[in-house]
Amino acid sequence: MYLYARYYSAKPYETFPYTPFWIRYDVGFIHPTTSNFMPVGSTNRLPYIIDTGKIRPNFIIGNNWKLGTYQIRWYYRATETSTTQTTIVEFSVTSDGIHQPEIAMENHFDVKAYMILD
């Protein structure tokens, strides 16, 4: 996930990378008929901060995860005194894993998301 903050100066909508004061996330399965969020694993997880404004969730899709829609629910506070904001990123699990142990996974990709903090 890439986080950008806006500030108003000579260029009214210029943005810059921004790491919030506090950030956590949950991962969950979205029930196909009720649309309920069903957490997978631990809640209130700590992400991996790669660089200023560049944050990655720390989880691996398990071989027992159901096929379907999942969400990463990001919770963050821009400053120490701000309220907690939520941003949701959906992704899908479309297969039950890799069945060829000798396969190289050098070209796999991270889930990408963008968020603007005002």
C-alpha positions in Angstrom: 0.0 0.0 0.0 1.2 3.5 -0.8 0.2 6.3 1.4 0.3 10.0 0.3 -0.6 13.1 2.2 -1.8 16.4 0.7 -0.8 19.8 1.7 -1.9 23.1 0.3 0.9 25.4 -0.9 1.8 27.0 -4.2 0.7 23.7 -5.8 -2.7 23.1 -4.3 -2.9 19.3 -4.7 0.8 18.3 -4.4 1.2 15.0 -2.5 4.2 13.4 -0.7 4.8 10.0 0.8 3.5 9.7 4.3 3.7 7.0 7.1 0.9 7.4 9.6 1.5 7.7 13.3 -0.2 4.3 13.9 -1.3 1.6 11.5 -2.6 -2.0 11.8 -4.7 -4.3 9.6 -6.9 -7.4 9.7 -7.4 -10.0 6.9 -10.7 -11.7 6.5 -12.9 -13.8 4.2 -16.1 -12.2 2.9 -18.9 -14.7 3.2 -20.5 -15.1 -0.2 -24.1 -15.0 0.9 -24.1 -12.7 4.0 -21.1 -10.5 3.0 -19.9 -10.8 6.6 -16.2 -10.2 7.3 -14.8 -13.3 8.9 -11.3 -12.7 10.2 -8.5 -15.1 9.2 -5.7 -15.5 11.7 -4.8 -12.9 14.2 -6.3 -9.4 14.3 -4.7 -6.1 14.8 -1.6 -7.1 12.7 1.5 -5.0 12.3 2.4 -4.3 8.7 5.9 -4.2 7.3 7.0 -0.6 6.6 9.2 -0.8 3.5 9.9 3.0 3.2 8.2 6.3 4.0 4.6 5.8 2.8 5.2 2.3 1.4 3.6 -0.4 3.6 3.1 -4.1 3.0 0.9 -6.5 4.9 2.7 -9.5 6.5 0.7 -12.6 5.7 0.9 -15.7 3.5 -2.3 -17.2 2.0 -2.6 -20.6 3.5 -3.4 -23.8 1.7 -6.6 -24.1 3.7 -8.0 -20.7 2.7 -11.4 -21.0 0.9 -11.7 -19.8 -2.6 -13.4 -16.4 -2.9 -13.2 -12.8 -1.9 -11.1 -11.5 1.0 -10.4 -8.1 2.4 -7.5 -6.4 4.1 -8.9 -3.8 6.5 -6.3 -1.1 7.2 -6.8 0.9 10.4 -4.6 4.0 10.8 -4.2 7.3 12.6 -2.5 10.0 10.7 -1.3 11.8 13.9 -1.3 11.0 17.6 -4.5 12.9 18.2 -6.5 12.0 15.0 -9.3 9.5 14.9 -8.8 6.0 13.5 -9.6 5.7 9.8 -10.4 2.5 7.9 -9.5 1.7 4.3 -10.6 -1.6 2.7 -8.7 -3.5 0.0 -10.3 -6.5 -1.6 -8.5 -9.4 -3.2 -9.5 -12.9 -4.4 -8.1 -16.4 -3.8 -8.7 -18.2 -7.1 -6.9 -21.5 -6.6 -6.0 -23.8 -3.8 -2.2 -23.4 -4.1 0.7 -24.4 -6.2 0.9 -28.2 -6.7 4.4 -28.3 -8.3 6.9 -27.9 -5.5 9.8 -27.3 -8.0 8.2 -24.2 -9.5 10.1 -20.9 -9.1 8.1 -18.0 -7.7 10.5 -15.2 -8.6 7.9 -13.2 -10.6 5.1 -13.1 -8.0 3.5 -9.8 -7.1 2.4 -8.0 -4.0 -1.2 -6.8 -3.6 -1.1 -3.1 -4.3 -3.3 -0.4 -2.9 -3.3 3.4 -2.8 -4.6 5.7 -0.1 -4.6 9.6 0.1 -4.5 11.1 3.6 -5.9 14.6 3.8 
